[in-house]
């Protein structure tokens, strides 16, 4: 999927506001989107995501605001929290303890952390935890199969 440029967004805004009944007859938005997508040479889902992810409806889409939002989102980048080894080992040891004593899965433990810890604490994703479990041979988790954890 290509990114929409400001020109694309302006065309989208214009096409969303046009009645289009002159070109295609009376149509609802579900019929209008594929036609607009064809004119802009993008997928209908691209238009849907563009409108909805920028906080607009089809009736109030604003190309300039949407473009500013997009630029801001792109500039923030994909920011990931990097855990140091101490934090990683603390989480892994908790998983090991809870999986042995209470038969908890990493998913159950992560959900428990989300309930008990303040929202300011950044928790790793479940995928990250499973990667750590897989990579970790020192703490003895290597002997546990993921189905047992």
VOLUMMAR-741447 format. One record per residue (C-alpha): x, y, z; residue in one letter. Coordinates in nm, 4 decimals. Layout:
# residues N
X,Y,Z,a
...
# end
This chain:
# residues 149
0.0000,0.0000,0.0000,x
0.1346,0.3382,-0.0922,x
0.0982,0.6398,0.1322,x
-0.1523,0.9028,0.0322,x
-0.0085,1.2420,-0.0562,x
-0.1773,1.5717,0.0207,x
-0.3014,1.5868,-0.3397,x
-0.4617,1.2437,-0.3005,x
-0.6296,1.3514,0.0205,x
-0.7650,1.6679,-0.1397,x
-0.9067,1.4626,-0.4272,x
-1.0547,1.2186,-0.1741,x
-1.2178,1.5018,0.0205,x
-1.3632,1.6452,-0.3003,x
-1.4909,1.3074,-0.4200,x
-1.6472,1.2296,-0.0815,x
-1.8359,1.5604,-0.0903,x
-1.9575,1.5217,-0.4488,x
-2.3030,1.3692,-0.4892,x
-2.1678,1.1473,-0.7731,x
-2.5263,1.0882,-0.8834,x
-2.4470,1.2632,-1.2113,x
-2.1697,1.0136,-1.2909,x
-2.2934,0.6902,-1.1362,x
-2.6524,0.7484,-1.0281,x
-2.7709,0.7633,-0.6666,x
-2.5481,0.5466,-0.4471,x
-2.4748,0.4818,-0.0824,x
-2.1213,0.5103,0.0625,x
-2.0567,0.1362,0.0288,x
-2.1088,0.1679,-0.3460,x
-1.9299,0.5019,-0.3646,x
-1.6027,0.3865,-0.2029,x
-1.4994,0.1412,-0.4760,x
-1.5631,0.4078,-0.7419,x
-1.3575,0.6653,-0.5522,x
-1.0837,0.4088,-0.4930,x
-1.0744,0.3333,-0.8634,x
-1.0430,0.7034,-0.9465,x
-0.7607,0.7465,-0.6912,x
-0.5958,0.4168,-0.7911,x
-0.6008,0.2772,-0.4363,x
-0.7882,0.0012,-0.2567,x
-1.1305,0.0803,-0.1035,x
-0.9898,-0.0373,0.2311,x
-0.7184,0.2302,0.2022,x
-0.9862,0.4959,0.1798,x
-1.1807,0.3448,0.4672,x
-0.8704,0.3336,0.6902,x
-0.7684,0.6849,0.5857,x
-1.1038,0.8281,0.6894,x
-1.1593,0.6236,1.0054,x
-0.8006,0.6221,1.1395,x
-0.7786,0.9990,1.1118,x
-1.0887,1.0426,1.3278,x
-1.3320,1.1545,1.0573,x
-1.6564,1.0330,0.9095,x
-1.7242,1.0258,0.5369,x
-1.9279,1.3455,0.5757,x
-1.6677,1.5578,0.7551,x
-1.3322,1.4407,0.6092,x
-1.0745,1.7235,0.6008,x
-0.7729,1.6608,0.3759,x
-0.5430,1.9159,0.5419,x
-0.6109,1.7928,0.8953,x
-0.5750,1.4323,0.7817,x
-0.2416,1.5107,0.6158,x
-0.1103,1.6860,0.9287,x
-0.2172,1.3872,1.1383,x
-0.0439,1.1507,0.8976,x
0.2818,1.3504,0.8994,x
0.2779,1.3584,1.2791,x
0.2186,0.9840,1.3000,x
0.4981,0.9129,1.0516,x
0.7399,1.1403,1.2388,x
0.6771,0.9545,1.5647,x
0.7877,0.6370,1.3935,x
0.7523,0.2910,1.5335,x
0.8762,0.3525,1.8860,x
0.9523,0.0406,2.0849,x
1.0464,0.0260,2.4470,x
1.3785,-0.1512,2.4921,x
1.4038,-0.3649,2.8032,x
1.7370,-0.4046,2.9769,x
1.8622,-0.7480,3.0770,x
1.7537,-0.7027,3.4405,x
1.3949,-0.6243,3.3409,x
1.3913,-0.9134,3.0955,x
1.5189,-1.1602,3.3577,x
1.2673,-1.0349,3.6148,x
0.9814,-1.1021,3.3751,x
1.1236,-1.4400,3.2725,x
1.1709,-1.5461,3.6344,x
0.8111,-1.4458,3.7115,x
0.6924,-1.6548,3.4185,x
0.8981,-1.9510,3.5342,x
0.7751,-1.9231,3.8937,x
0.4095,-1.8843,3.8009,x
0.4219,-2.1533,3.5329,x
0.5697,-2.4047,3.7786,x
0.3668,-2.3177,4.0889,x
0.0311,-2.2064,3.9481,x
0.0489,-2.3477,3.5970,x
-0.0023,-2.0009,3.4492,x
0.0708,-1.9264,3.0853,x
0.2727,-1.6189,2.9832,x
-0.0505,-1.4724,2.8516,x
-0.2247,-1.5146,3.1883,x
0.0721,-1.3603,3.3665,x
0.0831,-1.0657,3.1262,x
-0.2875,-1.0034,3.1839,x
-0.2271,-1.0211,3.5600,x
0.0578,-0.7686,3.5309,x
-0.1730,-0.5333,3.3405,x
-0.4249,-0.5498,3.6257,x
-0.1831,-0.5219,3.9179,x
0.0836,-0.2837,3.7863,x
0.0300,0.0876,3.7279,x
-0.0527,0.1852,3.3701,x
0.2759,0.3791,3.3495,x
0.4722,0.0511,3.3556,x
0.5529,-0.0549,3.0006,x
0.4927,-0.4256,2.9534,x
0.6308,-0.6289,2.6651,x
0.3950,-0.7762,2.4120,x
0.2993,-1.1403,2.4354,x
0.5048,-1.2073,2.1223,x
0.8118,-1.0512,2.2872,x
0.7637,-1.2653,2.5973,x
0.7399,-1.5818,2.3894,x
1.0558,-1.4788,2.1997,x
1.2361,-1.4343,2.5318,x
1.1111,-1.7728,2.6551,x
1.2298,-1.9353,2.3354,x
1.5712,-1.7632,2.3431,x
1.6355,-1.8140,2.7121,x
1.8309,-2.1277,2.7928,x
2.0144,-2.0003,3.1000,x
1.7164,-1.9770,3.3371,x
1.5955,-2.3270,3.2564,x
1.2946,-2.2207,3.0538,x
1.4387,-2.3960,2.7510,x
1.3337,-2.7286,2.8994,x
0.9712,-2.6127,2.9152,x
0.7727,-2.6497,2.5972,x
0.5633,-2.3510,2.5010,x
0.2541,-2.5678,2.5316,x
0.3463,-2.6319,2.8958,x
0.4169,-2.2674,2.9781,x
# end
